[in-house]
């Protein structure tokens, strides 16, 4: 899942996928409309290199204004029947909360009923940012929301899972987004350079549609965010996944590099 996902705020001019060693690549769209490349290799190799180069235009404003429908401006609200049916599992909590601890944590942000919907979601996202310490983590997998609360730290994917689960406990439709964080000024959390792989959340609010929340950087809206794929579960948006055959003495290592360059007269916008 390496092809940028076009939105009203992101225009994709070109995308090129280069793979070493040689391989057959086929493209398809999954149930969420994500572009999926399936790769079949011609023979064995001792290394794998995948290079994804994209030219994009990101027009998301730094301070967005959302045209939320009057019916959804105050929480709680009810989706109409078509929205409810289509959102389906995106409104259902994904993790067990037997003792209700997670529900209690979410409810602390609901100061009154009714209350302003967007302000409530911003408060929860800000709560993730202020209560959980960001910690880059290379370990495979993602922490459950309770694990993240108990540990008090997590990576961007842990933050995203925590916020999405909170929204679903409020019966709101939420999906996980995998993509890139464009960070040309190197001032954002979760990135050590001009760009990095990243995860965040989109929550569906009638009128405004899908609104991006990045709890890692305490931001709302799609500024600095380049989506690749969306899904119900974080495991469904792994950028690169697969299997290999080898011996138990093979030395395995992996390096990921994301580079963002601004457009100029001599240089097209590049994300590699």
N, C-alpha and C positions, 0 to 999 in steps of 0.2 A: 504494500500500500504506500506508494511513493509519488503518485501523481497528484499534484495539488487539486483540491476540490473547488470548483468555481462557485462563487456566490455573487450576490448583488454588489458586494464590496471587494471582491477579488476577481480579477480578469486574468485568465491564463492565455498567454500568447503562444508559448511553445513548451514542449516537454520531451526530453530525450532520455532513454534508459540504456546505459551501456553496461554489459556484464562480461566479466572475464572469469573463467574460460568461456568459450562459445557455447551458446545455449539456444533453444527454441523458446520464444516468449509468446504467450497468448494472453489476450485481454478479455475481461468480462466485467459486468457490474453485479455486485451482490444485492441482497434484499434491501439494504439501506441506500443503494445508488452509488456506493464507493467503487472506484476503478481498481480492479484487482489484476495484477500481472502474475501469471503462473509460468514458472520457468522449469524446463526440462533440459538437463545437461547432456552433452554429447558423449562424455566419457569421464573417467576419474581425474582428479586434480589434487594438488596439495595446497591450493589457496583459492579464495573466492573474493572478487572485488565487484561491488555494485555501485555504479555512479549514476545519480539522478540529477539532471540539470533542467531547471525550469526558468522561464522568463515570465514574470507576473507583474501586475499592477495592483497595489493594495490602496484602496481609497477610503478605508474606514476612518471616521473622524476620531480625534482623541477624546472628545467630549460628546458622545452621541446623545440624541434625544429620541426616545422611543414612543411611537404612536400607539400606546396601549389602549385597547377597546374599553369603553366605559364599563362594560359588564365585568371586566377583569381588573379594573384599577384598584379595587379593594379586595383584600384576602379575608376570608375564604370566598372563592367564586367557583362556579361549576362550568367545565367545558361543555360545549354543545355536543349533541349525540355523535355527530360525525367526527369531531375532534377526539372525543373520548374513545371511540372505536379504533381510530387510526393510531392514536398514541399507545393504546394497549399496554404492553409490558413495560413501556417507558415510564409509566406512572406507578409501577409496583416495586416496592423495596426488594433488593436483591440479596440482602444479608439477614441472618437470624438476629432477633433482638428479644430473646426469651424473657429477660428480666426488665425490659423496658428502659434500660439505661440510655440507649441512643435516642429513643423518642423523647425522653426527659431533657436530654441535651438540646435537641431541636426546639422543643417547646419553650425553652428559656428565651428564645429570640422573638417569640410571638408575644408582644407586650399587650396587645388587645385584639379583640375580634369585634368588628372588622378593623383592619389596618391597611396601610398603603402596601400594595403588592411588591412594587419594585424596591421600596425602602427595606422591606422585610428580607428580600433575597440579597440585597447588598449587605445587610447586617449579618446574615449567616455567612456569606463569603468573607466578609471582614473578620468574623469570628474565627473562621478557619485560619486566616492569616495571622491573627494576633495570639491565638491560643496554641497553635502548632508551629514548632520550629522547622524551617525548611532544612532538609538534609539530603544532599545528592546520594543516591543509592543505586549501585550497579547490580545488586542481587536480583535474580529473576523473580517475577511475581509481584503482587500488589498486596498491601496490608488491607485487612478489613477495616471498616470505619471504627469499630470498637478498639482494634489494635492501635490505630493511629491516635485515638483519644487517650488510650492508656499510656502509650509511649511518649506522647507529646511531641513527636517529630515524624517527618515523612518526606517523601519526594513529591514532585509535581503530580505523578499519577495517583499517589495516595491522597493528596489534596483533592484531586478531581473526583475520585471515588467517594470521598467523604461528603463533598458538596452535592453530588448527584443523589446520593442516598438520602441526604437531608431534604432535598426538594421532593423526592418521591414519598417520604413520610408525610409531607404536606399534600400529597395526592396531585403533585404537579408533574408534567412530563419533562424528563431530563435525559440527555444522552451524553456520553463521553466522546470527546474529540481528541484525536491524535494528530499532531502536526509539527510545525516548526515555530519557534519563537524568534522573530526578527528583532535583533538587538544591536543595531549599528552603533549606538552610543555606549554599549557594554555596561548598562546601568540596571539591568533587570535581573531578578533572582531566577535561578535555574539555567543560567547561561554563562559560560566562561569566555565567550568571544562574541562575534557579530551575530551568531545564531546558534540554535541548538534544537534537538528534538524536544517536544513538549507535550503536555496533556492538560486539557481544561474541560469545561462543561458548557453545554448549551441547554437553556430552559425555555420551554414553549409558553409564551404568553399571548393570548389572542390579541389581534391587532398589530402587535409588534413582531410576532413570529418567534423564531429562535433567537434568544439573546445570549451572547457569549459572556461567561463569567470565568475569570482567571484568578482563583484564590491565591495562587502562588505569588502573584504580583499585585493583588488587591485592586484589580481592574475590571471594568465592565465595558463590553463592546469588543469589536474585533481588531482594534488597532494593535499592531505588532504580531498578530496571530495569522498563521498561514495553515489552514486545515488540510489534512490529507484524507481522513476518514472519520466517520461517526458511527457509533453503535451503542447498544444497550449496555454491554459489558466491556470492561477495559481489555479483557483477553481477546476480544473480537477485532481490535484495532492495532494489533502488533504490526509495526511497519514492515518487518522482515521476519518470516517464520519458515521453518522447513526441517528436514531431517538429513542426516548424512550417515554413511557407512565407513567405518575405519577400525583401527585397532585401539586397545586400551592404553597404548603408549604414545598415541598421537598428541602433540602439543597443540592445544586450542587457545587462541586469543582473538580478540575482536577490537576493532577501533572504529569509532563513528566520528565523522567530521562534517559539520554543517557550516557553510560559508555564505554570507549574504553580502552582495555588492549592490550599490545604488546604480541606477541607470545614468548614462552620460551619452554624449554625442558619439564617442568612440566605443562605448561599452554597454551592451544591452543589460537589463536587469538580470541578475543571475542568482539562483539558489541551487547549491550543489551539495 
